[in-house]
Amino acid sequence: MDTSTMIVLFLLLVLLILWLRRRRRNVIAARMMRRKRRLKREERIDMEEMAKRFIGKNCTLQTFDNNAITGELLEVTSGAVLVREKDGQEAAVNLDFILKILEVPEKKKKR
């Protein structure tokens, strides 16, 4: 095979992989939205109450697309969580897209 043919095939492969990743992310988002519609209001209130336990603590929020936001939980409202990151920026995260909330332990001081 000629090098120009190899380059074209490689680029097509890369485009196919990128398209499949984007499609997978869209499918996951659609599933989350369908789940959100099916959930009853009481179940969402329970998630809010559980998230309120972490207010004032340093936490990591993991979303469905493997993004993680680390910072101090400031406020939990109906459907959103307000987080202050280490650099001082504040971020609002939709509560329906959070998979996990993990408390980050304080680093132990060396003696």
MOPAC internal coordinates of N, CA, C and O (Angstrom, degrees):
PM7 1SCF
backbone

  N    0.0000 0     0.00 0     0.00 0    0    0    0
  C    1.4455 1     0.00 0     0.00 0    1    0    0
  C    1.5187 1   110.82 1     0.00 0    2    1    0
  O    1.2310 1   122.05 1   -34.10 1    3    2    1
  N    1.2156 1   113.68 1   145.90 1    3    2    1
  C    1.4453 1   123.21 1   180.00 1    5    3    2
  C    1.5449 1   109.14 1   -79.94 1    6    5    3
  O    1.2310 1   119.76 1   -29.30 1    7    6    5
  N    1.3315 1   118.07 1   150.70 1    7    6    5
  C    1.4736 1   121.60 1  -174.99 1    9    7    6
  C    1.5325 1   112.42 1   -64.56 1   10    9    7
  O    1.2310 1   120.17 1   144.42 1   11   10    9
  N    1.3091 1   117.29 1   -35.58 1   11   10    9
  C    1.4738 1   118.77 1   179.72 1   13   11   10
  C    1.5375 1   110.85 1   -65.75 1   14   13   11
  O    1.2310 1   120.13 1   144.50 1   15   14   13
  N    1.3189 1   117.35 1   -35.50 1   15   14   13
  C    1.4561 1   120.84 1   176.52 1   17   15   14
  C    1.5228 1   110.41 1   -66.71 1   18   17   15
  O    1.2310 1   120.84 1   139.34 1   19   18   17
  N    1.3219 1   116.00 1   -40.66 1   19   18   17
  C    1.4754 1   120.62 1   178.66 1   21   19   18
  C    1.5252 1   110.53 1   -62.81 1   22   21   19
  O    1.2310 1   120.27 1   139.07 1   23   22   21
  N    1.3177 1   117.10 1   -40.93 1   23   22   21
  C    1.4665 1   120.85 1  -179.63 1   25   23   22
  C    1.5291 1   110.16 1   -65.23 1   26   25   23
  O    1.2310 1   120.03 1   136.69 1   27   26   25
  N    1.3120 1   117.56 1   -43.31 1   27   26   25
  C    1.4627 1   121.42 1   179.53 1   29   27   26
  C    1.5240 1   110.28 1   -62.91 1   30   29   27
  O    1.2310 1   120.01 1   135.54 1   31   30   29
  N    1.3327 1   117.58 1   -44.46 1   31   30   29
  C    1.4616 1   121.04 1   178.17 1   33   31   30
  C    1.5271 1   111.69 1   -62.94 1   34   33   31
  O    1.2310 1   120.74 1   140.50 1   35   34   33
  N    1.3211 1   116.18 1   -39.50 1   35   34   33
  C    1.4654 1   120.30 1   178.55 1   37   35   34
  C    1.5220 1   110.76 1   -64.15 1   38   37   35
  O    1.2310 1   120.17 1   135.91 1   39   38   37
  N    1.3251 1   117.28 1   -44.09 1   39   38   37
  C    1.4658 1   120.73 1   179.27 1   41   39   38
  C    1.5273 1   111.44 1   -64.29 1   42   41   39
  O    1.2310 1   120.44 1   140.90 1   43   42   41
  N    1.3301 1   116.76 1   -39.10 1   43   42   41
  C    1.4639 1   119.42 1   176.63 1   45   43   42
  C    1.5254 1   111.27 1   -63.55 1   46   45   43
  O    1.2310 1   120.46 1   140.89 1   47   46   45
  N    1.3178 1   116.72 1   -39.11 1   47   46   45
  C    1.4601 1   120.89 1   177.90 1   49   47   46
  C    1.5313 1   111.20 1   -63.82 1   50   49   47
  O    1.2310 1   120.76 1   136.70 1   51   50   49
  N    1.3170 1   116.15 1   -43.30 1   51   50   49
  C    1.4728 1   120.48 1   178.82 1   53   51   50
  C    1.5267 1   110.49 1   -63.08 1   54   53   51
  O    1.2310 1   120.37 1   136.66 1   55   54   53
  N    1.3354 1   116.89 1   -43.34 1   55   54   53
  C    1.4589 1   120.13 1   178.46 1   57   55   54
  C    1.5236 1   111.58 1   -63.58 1   58   57   55
  O    1.2310 1   120.07 1   141.24 1   59   58   57
  N    1.3142 1   117.47 1   -38.76 1   59   58   57
  C    1.4591 1   121.16 1   177.82 1   61   59   58
  C    1.5266 1   111.07 1   -63.65 1   62   61   59
  O    1.2310 1   120.41 1   136.81 1   63   62   61
  N    1.3106 1   116.83 1   -43.19 1   63   62   61
  C    1.4681 1   120.77 1   179.58 1   65   63   62
  C    1.5299 1   110.36 1   -64.23 1   66   65   63
  O    1.2310 1   119.88 1   135.79 1   67   66   65
  N    1.3220 1   117.83 1   -44.21 1   67   66   65
  C    1.4651 1   120.94 1   179.03 1   69   67   66
  C    1.5296 1   111.13 1   -63.78 1   70   69   67
  O    1.2310 1   120.22 1   139.92 1   71   70   69
  N    1.3361 1   117.18 1   -40.08 1   71   70   69
  C    1.4531 1   120.86 1   179.09 1   73   71   70
  C    1.5219 1   110.83 1   -64.38 1   74   73   71
  O    1.2310 1   120.25 1   138.19 1   75   74   73
  N    1.3446 1   117.14 1   -41.81 1   75   74   73
  C    1.4690 1   120.69 1   179.55 1   77   75   74
  C    1.5264 1   111.58 1   -65.54 1   78   77   75
  O    1.2310 1   119.64 1   141.92 1   79   78   77
  N    1.3344 1   118.30 1   -38.08 1   79   78   77
  C    1.4643 1   121.38 1   177.92 1   81   79   78
  C    1.5226 1   110.68 1   -64.20 1   82   81   79
  O    1.2310 1   120.72 1   136.45 1   83   82   81
  N    1.3189 1   116.23 1   -43.55 1   83   82   81
  C    1.4632 1   120.48 1  -179.78 1   85   83   82
  C    1.5252 1   110.55 1   -65.28 1   86   85   83
  O    1.2310 1   120.87 1   138.89 1   87   86   85
  N    1.3190 1   115.94 1   -41.11 1   87   86   85
  C    1.4633 1   120.77 1   179.52 1   89   87   86
  C    1.5202 1   110.32 1   -63.18 1   90   89   87
  O    1.2310 1   119.97 1   137.33 1   91   90   89
  N    1.3290 1   117.67 1   -42.67 1   91   90   89
  C    1.4677 1   122.12 1   178.36 1   93   91   90
  C    1.5212 1   111.01 1   -60.80 1   94   93   91
  O    1.2310 1   120.43 1   136.54 1   95   94   93
  N    1.3338 1   116.78 1   -43.46 1   95   94   93
  C    1.4574 1   121.29 1   179.07 1   97   95   94
  C    1.5311 1   110.71 1   -62.82 1   98   97   95
  O    1.2310 1   120.41 1   140.08 1   99   98   97
  N    1.3379 1   116.82 1   -39.92 1   99   98   97
  C    1.4610 1   120.16 1   178.39 1  101   99   98
  C    1.5162 1   111.61 1   -67.26 1  102  101   99
  O    1.2310 1   119.80 1   143.11 1  103  102  101
  N    1.3229 1   117.99 1   -36.89 1  103  102  101
  C    1.4611 1   121.65 1   177.98 1  105  103  102
  C    1.5211 1   109.98 1   -64.62 1  106  105  103
  O    1.2310 1   120.28 1   137.74 1  107  106  105
  N    1.3176 1   117.08 1   -42.26 1  107  106  105
  C    1.4659 1   120.68 1   179.22 1  109  107  106
  C    1.5240 1   110.17 1   -64.10 1  110  109  107
  O    1.2310 1   120.31 1   137.68 1  111  110  109
  N    1.3262 1   117.00 1   -42.32 1  111  110  109
  C    1.4659 1   120.21 1   179.11 1  113  111  110
  C    1.5309 1   110.68 1   -63.39 1  114  113  111
  O    1.2310 1   120.29 1   140.35 1  115  114  113
  N    1.3259 1   117.06 1   -39.65 1  115  114  113
  C    1.4685 1   120.02 1   179.08 1  117  115  114
  C    1.5237 1   110.70 1   -65.64 1  118  117  115
  O    1.2310 1   120.12 1   140.35 1  119  118  117
  N    1.3316 1   117.38 1   -39.65 1  119  118  117
  C    1.4685 1   120.93 1   176.82 1  121  119  118
  C    1.5182 1   111.12 1   -61.52 1  122  121  119
  O    1.2310 1   120.88 1   137.58 1  123  122  121
  N    1.3311 1   115.91 1   -42.42 1  123  122  121
  C    1.4612 1   119.82 1  -179.74 1  125  123  122
  C    1.5324 1   110.74 1   -64.17 1  126  125  123
  O    1.2310 1   120.14 1   140.82 1  127  126  125
  N    1.3074 1   117.34 1   -39.18 1  127  126  125
  C    1.4610 1   120.25 1   179.76 1  129  127  126
  C    1.5315 1   111.14 1   -68.35 1  130  129  127
  O    1.2310 1   120.23 1   140.77 1  131  130  129
  N    1.3476 1   117.16 1   -39.23 1  131  130  129
  C    1.4641 1   119.55 1   176.60 1  133  131  130
  C    1.5193 1   110.24 1   -64.48 1  134  133  131
  O    1.2310 1   120.72 1   139.40 1  135  134  133
  N    1.3260 1   116.23 1   -40.60 1  135  134  133
  C    1.4616 1   120.90 1   179.03 1  137  135  134
  C    1.5233 1   109.98 1   -63.54 1  138  137  135
  O    1.2310 1   120.82 1   139.98 1  139  138  137
  N    1.3127 1   116.04 1   -40.02 1  139  138  137
  C    1.4611 1   120.53 1   179.97 1  141  139  138
  C    1.5297 1   110.45 1   -61.08 1  142  141  139
  O    1.2310 1   120.67 1   138.73 1  143  142  141
  N    1.3341 1   116.33 1   -41.27 1  143  142  141
  C    1.4614 1   119.53 1  -179.76 1  145  143  142
  C    1.5170 1   111.72 1   -66.66 1  146  145  143
  O    1.2310 1   120.56 1   145.08 1  147  146  145
  N    1.3514 1   116.54 1   -34.92 1  147  146  145
  C    1.4532 1   120.51 1  -177.81 1  149  147  146
  C    1.5250 1   113.00 1   -76.50 1  150  149  147
  O    1.2310 1   120.59 1   152.26 1  151  150  149
  N    1.3119 1   116.48 1   -27.74 1  151  150  149
  C    1.4583 1   119.11 1  -176.60 1  153  151  150
  C    1.5186 1   110.85 1   -64.42 1  154  153  151
  O    1.2310 1   121.83 1   -37.09 1  155  154  153
  N    1.2752 1   114.11 1   142.91 1  155  154  153
  C    1.4600 1   119.34 1   175.56 1  157  155  154
  C    1.5189 1   108.92 1   -82.33 1  158  157  155
  O    1.2310 1   120.92 1   -20.28 1  159  158  157
  N    1.2845 1   115.85 1   159.72 1  159  158  157
  C    1.4635 1   120.88 1  -179.44 1  161  159  158
  C    1.5271 1   111.35 1   -61.24 1  162  161  159
  O    1.2310 1   119.83 1   144.50 1  163  162  161
  N    1.3211 1   117.93 1   -35.50 1  163  162  161
  C    1.4696 1   120.83 1  -178.51 1  165  163  162
  C    1.5218 1   111.31 1   -63.81 1  166  165  163
  O    1.2310 1   120.48 1   141.47 1  167  166  165
  N    1.3203 1   116.68 1   -38.53 1  167  166  165
  C    1.4617 1   119.61 1  -179.45 1  169  167  166
  C    1.5199 1   110.92 1   -66.32 1  170  169  167
  O    1.2310 1   120.08 1   141.80 1  171  170  169
  N    1.3379 1   117.45 1   -38.20 1  171  170  169
  C    1.4565 1   120.09 1   177.61 1  173  171  170
  C    1.5178 1   111.06 1   -66.91 1  174  173  171
  O    1.2310 1   120.42 1   144.16 1  175  174  173
  N    1.3255 1   116.81 1   -35.84 1  175  174  173
  C    1.4597 1   120.11 1   178.17 1  177  175  174
  C    1.5241 1   109.68 1   -63.91 1  178  177  175
  O    1.2310 1   119.89 1   141.66 1  179  178  177
  N    1.3264 1   117.82 1   -38.34 1  179  178  177
  C    1.4584 1   120.46 1   177.79 1  181  179  178
  C    1.5186 1   111.46 1   -61.08 1  182  181  179
  O    1.2310 1   119.78 1   138.03 1  183  182  181
  N    1.3291 1   118.02 1   -41.97 1  183  182  181
  C    1.4571 1   121.05 1   178.73 1  185  183  182
  C    1.5203 1   110.34 1   -64.54 1  186  185  183
  O    1.2310 1   120.25 1   141.48 1  187  186  185
  N    1.3167 1   117.12 1   -38.52 1  187  186  185
  C    1.4577 1   120.55 1   177.49 1  189  187  186
  C    1.5247 1   110.50 1   -63.47 1  190  189  187
  O    1.2310 1   120.34 1   136.77 1  191  190  189
  N    1.3271 1   116.96 1   -43.23 1  191  190  189
  C    1.4593 1   120.56 1   179.86 1  193  191  190
  C    1.5249 1   111.07 1   -64.42 1  194  193  191
  O    1.2310 1   120.49 1   141.87 1  195  194  193
  N    1.3094 1   116.68 1   -38.13 1  195  194  193
  C    1.4698 1   119.38 1   178.48 1  197  195  194
  C    1.5230 1   110.54 1   -68.26 1  198  197  195
  O    1.2310 1   120.08 1   142.61 1  199  198  197
  N    1.3316 1   117.44 1   -37.39 1  199  198  197
  C    1.4638 1   120.49 1   178.97 1  201  199  198
  C    1.5257 1   110.79 1   -68.90 1  202  201  199
  O    1.2310 1   120.13 1   149.96 1  203  202  201
  N    1.3337 1   117.36 1   -30.04 1  203  202  201
  C    1.4674 1   120.79 1  -179.82 1  205  203  202
  C    1.5279 1   111.86 1   -65.55 1  206  205  203
  O    1.2310 1   120.00 1   159.43 1  207  206  205
  N    1.3235 1   117.60 1   -20.57 1  207  206  205
  C    1.4675 1   120.65 1   176.62 1  209  207  206
  C    1.5223 1   112.11 1   -63.01 1  210  209  207
  O    1.2310 1   120.68 1   154.54 1  211  210  209
  N    1.3376 1   116.31 1   -25.46 1  211  210  209
  C    1.4601 1   120.76 1  -174.68 1  213  211  210
  C    1.5277 1   113.05 1   -95.76 1  214  213  211
  O    1.2310 1   119.55 1  -174.97 1  215  214  213
  N    1.3280 1   118.47 1     5.03 1  215  214  213
  C    1.4657 1   120.49 1  -179.38 1  217  215  214
  C    1.5336 1   109.45 1   -62.18 1  218  217  215
  O    1.2310 1   121.24 1   -48.15 1  219  218  217
  N    1.3308 1   115.23 1   131.85 1  219  218  217
  C    1.4526 1   121.75 1   179.80 1  221  219  218
  C    1.5159 1   113.62 1    86.40 1  222  221  219
  O    1.2310 1   119.73 1   178.03 1  223  222  221
  N    1.3245 1   118.12 1    -1.97 1  223  222  221
  C    1.4658 1   121.78 1  -179.48 1  225  223  222
  C    1.5228 1   109.83 1  -106.32 1  226  225  223
  O    1.2310 1   121.39 1   -24.27 1  227  226  225
  N    1.3149 1   114.96 1   155.73 1  227  226  225
  C    1.4506 1   121.69 1   176.22 1  229  227  226
  C    1.5221 1   108.14 1   -79.85 1  230  229  227
  O    1.2310 1   119.71 1   -60.16 1  231  230  229
  N    1.3287 1   118.16 1   119.84 1  231  230  229
  C    1.4682 1   121.39 1  -173.20 1  233  231  230
  C    1.5231 1   110.83 1  -134.98 1  234  233  231
  O    1.2310 1   121.90 1   -18.16 1  235  234  233
  N    1.3313 1   113.97 1   161.84 1  235  234  233
  C    1.4509 1   122.21 1   171.01 1  237  235  234
  C    1.5170 1   107.44 1  -115.88 1  238  237  235
  O    1.2310 1   120.44 1   -55.36 1  239  238  237
  N    1.3348 1   116.75 1   124.64 1  239  238  237
  C    1.4647 1   122.44 1   177.67 1  241  239  238
  C    1.5167 1   107.68 1  -103.06 1  242  241  239
  O    1.2310 1   120.41 1   -57.77 1  243  242  241
  N    1.3312 1   116.81 1   122.23 1  243  242  241
  C    1.4492 1   120.23 1   178.67 1  245  243  242
  C    1.5201 1   109.21 1  -106.05 1  246  245  243
  O    1.2310 1   120.83 1   -52.43 1  247  246  245
  N    1.3458 1   116.03 1   127.57 1  247  246  245
  C    1.4539 1   121.08 1  -178.66 1  249  247  246
  C    1.5204 1   110.51 1   -98.76 1  250  249  247
  O    1.2310 1   120.61 1    -5.08 1  251  250  249
  N    1.3293 1   116.43 1   174.92 1  251  250  249
  C    1.4591 1   120.85 1  -173.56 1  253  251  250
  C    1.5207 1   113.18 1   -66.78 1  254  253  251
  O    1.2310 1   118.99 1   155.22 1  255  254  253
  N    1.3188 1   119.54 1   -24.78 1  255  254  253
  C    1.4599 1   120.98 1  -178.98 1  257  255  254
  C    1.5299 1   112.27 1   -98.65 1  258  257  255
  O    1.2310 1   120.81 1  -151.14 1  259  258  257
  N    1.3318 1   116.06 1    28.86 1  259  258  257
  C    1.4669 1   124.98 1   175.25 1  261  259  258
  C    1.5220 1   113.61 1    63.72 1  262  261  259
  O    1.2310 1   119.97 1  -157.63 1  263  262  261
  N    1.3090 1   117.67 1    22.37 1  263  262  261
  C    1.4542 1   120.99 1   170.32 1  265  263  262
  C    1.5208 1   107.85 1   -85.90 1  266  265  263
  O    1.2310 1   120.72 1   -33.69 1  267  266  265
  N    1.3106 1   116.23 1   146.31 1  267  266  265
  C    1.4558 1   120.25 1   178.45 1  269  267  266
  C    1.5216 1   108.98 1  -130.01 1  270  269  267
  O    1.2310 1   120.79 1   -44.76 1  271  270  269
  N    1.3179 1   116.09 1   135.24 1  271  270  269
  C    1.4525 1   122.55 1   177.76 1  273  271  270
  C    1.5186 1   106.72 1  -117.99 1  274  273  271
  O    1.2310 1   120.77 1   -57.00 1  275  274  273
  N    1.3217 1   116.14 1   123.00 1  275  274  273
  C    1.4527 1   120.56 1  -179.15 1  277  275  274
  C    1.5197 1   109.12 1  -113.07 1  278  277  275
  O    1.2310 1   121.00 1   -47.72 1  279  278  277
  N    1.3177 1   115.69 1   132.28 1  279  278  277
  C    1.4486 1   120.56 1   178.64 1  281  279  278
  C    1.5146 1   110.69 1   170.00 1  282  281  279
  O    1.2310 1   121.56 1     5.41 1  283  282  281
  N    1.3289 1   114.62 1  -174.59 1  283  282  281
  C    1.4651 1   120.67 1  -178.77 1  285  283  282
  C    1.5291 1   109.50 1   -85.98 1  286  285  283
  O    1.2310 1   120.85 1   -49.75 1  287  286  285
  N    1.3170 1   115.98 1   130.25 1  287  286  285
  C    1.4623 1   121.45 1   177.76 1  289  287  286
  C    1.5242 1   107.87 1   -75.51 1  290  289  287
  O    1.2310 1   120.40 1   -60.31 1  291  290  289
  N    1.3258 1   116.83 1   119.69 1  291  290  289
  C    1.4566 1   120.86 1  -177.61 1  293  291  290
  C    1.5170 1   112.15 1   -95.81 1  294  293  291
  O    1.2310 1   120.79 1   135.23 1  295  294  293
  N    1.3271 1   116.09 1   -44.77 1  295  294  293
  C    1.4548 1   119.13 1  -171.37 1  297  295  294
  C    1.5256 1   110.06 1  -154.08 1  298  297  295
  O    1.2310 1   121.09 1   -35.10 1  299  298  297
  N    1.3296 1   115.53 1   144.90 1  299  298  297
  C    1.4634 1   121.69 1   174.31 1  301  299  298
  C    1.5237 1   106.94 1  -123.22 1  302  301  299
  O    1.2310 1   121.05 1   -60.93 1  303  302  301
  N    1.3260 1   115.60 1   119.07 1  303  302  301
  C    1.4533 1   120.58 1   178.07 1  305  303  302
  C    1.5216 1   108.74 1  -115.55 1  306  305  303
  O    1.2310 1   120.32 1     3.95 1  307  306  305
  N    1.3064 1   116.99 1  -176.05 1  307  306  305
  C    1.4588 1   119.39 1  -179.57 1  309  307  306
  C    1.5238 1   109.45 1   -70.61 1  310  309  307
  O    1.2310 1   120.83 1   -80.00 1  311  310  309
  N    1.3123 1   116.01 1   100.00 1  311  310  309
  C    1.4533 1   121.67 1   175.36 1  313  311  310
  C    1.5095 1   115.85 1    97.97 1  314  313  311
  O    1.2310 1   118.67 1   176.57 1  315  314  313
  N    1.3266 1   120.15 1    -3.43 1  315  314  313
  C    1.4667 1   120.70 1  -178.59 1  317  315  314
  C    1.5183 1   111.06 1  -144.25 1  318  317  315
  O    1.2310 1   121.70 1   -24.72 1  319  318  317
  N    1.3288 1   114.36 1   155.28 1  319  318  317
  C    1.4649 1   122.51 1   177.19 1  321  319  318
  C    1.5201 1   106.82 1  -125.71 1  322  321  319
  O    1.2310 1   120.28 1   -47.70 1  323  322  321
  N    1.3224 1   117.08 1   132.30 1  323  322  321
  C    1.4578 1   122.17 1   178.49 1  325  323  322
  C    1.5242 1   108.42 1  -102.68 1  326  325  323
  O    1.2310 1   120.86 1   -54.29 1  327  326  325
  N    1.3483 1   115.97 1   125.71 1  327  326  325
  C    1.4670 1   121.91 1  -175.54 1  329  327  326
  C    1.5200 1   109.03 1  -126.05 1  330  329  327
  O    1.2310 1   120.41 1   -44.12 1  331  330  329
  N    1.3367 1   116.81 1   135.88 1  331  330  329
  C    1.4658 1   121.56 1   172.97 1  333  331  330
  C    1.5217 1   107.57 1  -103.24 1  334  333  331
  O    1.2310 1   121.23 1   -63.06 1  335  334  333
  N    1.3379 1   115.25 1   116.94 1  335  334  333
  C    1.4522 1   120.52 1  -178.75 1  337  335  334
  C    1.5185 1   110.14 1   -78.22 1  338  337  335
  O    1.2310 1   120.60 1    -8.39 1  339  338  337
  N    1.3401 1   116.45 1   171.61 1  339  338  337
  C    1.4581 1   121.10 1  -176.49 1  341  339  338
  C    1.5228 1   112.93 1   -61.79 1  342  341  339
  O    1.2310 1   120.29 1   148.15 1  343  342  341
  N    1.3258 1   117.04 1   -31.85 1  343  342  341
  C    1.4594 1   120.24 1  -179.25 1  345  343  342
  C    1.5288 1   113.15 1   -82.03 1  346  345  343
  O    1.2310 1   120.33 1  -175.25 1  347  346  345
  N    1.3383 1   116.97 1     4.75 1  347  346  345
  C    1.4537 1   121.62 1   175.65 1  349  347  346
  C    1.5173 1   114.83 1    94.50 1  350  349  347
  O    1.2310 1   120.00 1   171.10 1  351  350  349
  N    1.3298 1   117.60 1    -8.90 1  351  350  349
  C    1.4591 1   119.93 1   179.12 1  353  351  350
  C    1.5155 1   110.08 1   -75.35 1  354  353  351
  O    1.2310 1   121.19 1   -33.92 1  355  354  353
  N    1.3135 1   115.33 1   146.08 1  355  354  353
  C    1.4543 1   120.65 1   177.27 1  357  355  354
  C    1.5171 1   108.88 1  -105.74 1  358  357  355
  O    1.2310 1   121.34 1   -40.04 1  359  358  357
  N    1.3337 1   115.04 1   139.96 1  359  358  357
  C    1.4624 1   120.61 1  -179.17 1  361  359  358
  C    1.5197 1   108.79 1  -130.65 1  362  361  359
  O    1.2310 1   120.85 1   -40.94 1  363  362  361
  N    1.3236 1   115.98 1   139.06 1  363  362  361
  C    1.4619 1   121.72 1   174.33 1  365  363  362
  C    1.5186 1   107.35 1  -104.82 1  366  365  363
  O    1.2310 1   120.70 1   -52.77 1  367  366  365
  N    1.3310 1   116.27 1   127.23 1  367  366  365
  C    1.4585 1   121.95 1  -177.67 1  369  367  366
  C    1.5231 1   108.43 1  -118.69 1  370  369  367
  O    1.2310 1   120.70 1   -46.89 1  371  370  369
  N    1.3257 1   116.26 1   133.11 1  371  370  369
  C    1.4538 1   121.58 1   178.32 1  373  371  370
  C    1.5307 1   108.83 1   -66.42 1  374  373  371
  O    1.2310 1   120.37 1   -53.26 1  375  374  373
  N    1.3075 1   116.91 1   126.74 1  375  374  373
  C    1.4544 1   122.68 1  -176.43 1  377  375  374
  C    1.5244 1   112.14 1   -65.00 1  378  377  375
  O    1.2310 1   120.20 1   153.55 1  379  378  377
  N    1.3251 1   117.22 1   -26.45 1  379  378  377
  C    1.4616 1   120.73 1  -178.90 1  381  379  378
  C    1.5214 1   112.49 1   -72.17 1  382  381  379
  O    1.2310 1   119.76 1   159.88 1  383  382  381
  N    1.3281 1   118.07 1   -20.12 1  383  382  381
  C    1.4496 1   121.05 1  -177.72 1  385  383  382
  C    1.5285 1   113.16 1  -100.19 1  386  385  383
  O    1.2310 1   120.07 1  -176.96 1  387  386  385
  N    1.3085 1   117.46 1     3.04 1  387  386  385
  C    1.4667 1   120.94 1   178.94 1  389  387  386
  C    1.5156 1   109.11 1   -87.80 1  390  389  387
  O    1.2310 1   121.00 1   -53.15 1  391  390  389
  N    1.3347 1   115.70 1   126.85 1  391  390  389
  C    1.4574 1   120.54 1   176.72 1  393  391  390
  C    1.5247 1   111.37 1   -90.98 1  394  393  391
  O    1.2310 1   120.92 1   135.04 1  395  394  393
  N    1.3396 1   115.85 1   -44.96 1  395  394  393
  C    1.4565 1   120.26 1  -176.21 1  397  395  394
  C    1.5128 1   110.82 1  -138.41 1  398  397  395
  O    1.2310 1   121.54 1   -32.14 1  399  398  397
  N    1.3186 1   114.65 1   147.86 1  399  398  397
  C    1.4599 1   121.60 1   169.81 1  401  399  398
  C    1.5221 1   105.94 1  -123.70 1  402  401  399
  O    1.2310 1   121.14 1   -63.41 1  403  402  401
  N    1.3314 1   115.42 1   116.59 1  403  402  401
  C    1.4602 1   120.47 1  -178.51 1  405  403  402
  C    1.5213 1   109.07 1  -115.73 1  406  405  403
  O    1.2310 1   120.74 1   -47.61 1  407  406  405
  N    1.3216 1   116.18 1   132.39 1  407  406  405
  C    1.4533 1   119.84 1   175.83 1  409  407  406
  C    1.5159 1   108.67 1   -78.77 1  410  409  407
  O    1.2310 1   120.59 1   -49.74 1  411  410  409
  N    1.3351 1   116.47 1   130.26 1  411  410  409
  C    1.4568 1   121.79 1   179.84 1  413  411  410
  C    1.5215 1   107.41 1   -89.75 1  414  413  411
  O    1.2310 1   120.01 1   -59.51 1  415  414  413
  N    1.3403 1   117.58 1   120.49 1  415  414  413
  C    1.4608 1   118.32 1  -179.19 1  417  415  414
  C    1.5266 1   111.07 1   -71.29 1  418  417  415
  O    1.2310 1   121.44 1   -31.20 1  419  418  417
  N    1.3204 1   114.85 1   148.80 1  419  418  417
  C    1.4598 1   120.17 1   176.26 1  421  419  418
  C    1.5180 1   108.69 1   -66.58 1  422  421  419
  O    1.2310 1   120.59 1   -37.41 1  423  422  421
  N    1.3221 1   116.47 1   142.59 1  423  422  421
  C    1.4687 1   120.02 1  -179.33 1  425  423  422
  C    1.5180 1   108.85 1   -70.66 1  426  425  423
  O    1.2310 1   121.95 1   -42.32 1  427  426  425
  N    1.3224 1   113.88 1   137.68 1  427  426  425
  C    1.4619 1   118.52 1   179.07 1  429  427  426
  C    1.5225 1   109.66 1   -74.05 1  430  429  427
  O    1.2310 1   121.15 1   -40.73 1  431  430  429
  N    1.3250 1   115.40 1   139.27 1  431  430  429
  C    1.4471 1   120.09 1   179.52 1  433  431  430
  C    1.5253 1   109.27 1   -81.40 1  434  433  431
  O    1.2310 1   120.70 1   -41.53 1  435  434  433
  N    1.3292 1   116.26 1   138.47 1  435  434  433
  C    1.4714 1   120.39 1   176.98 1  437  435  434
  C    1.5062 1   108.74 1   -80.44 1  438  437  435
  O    1.2310 1   121.29 1   -38.11 1  439  438  437
  N    1.3058 1   115.13 1   141.89 1  439  438  437
  C    1.4707 1   119.62 1  -179.30 1  441  439  438
  C    1.4960 1   112.32 1   -90.57 1  442  441  439
  O    1.2310 1   120.10 1   180.00 1  443  442  441

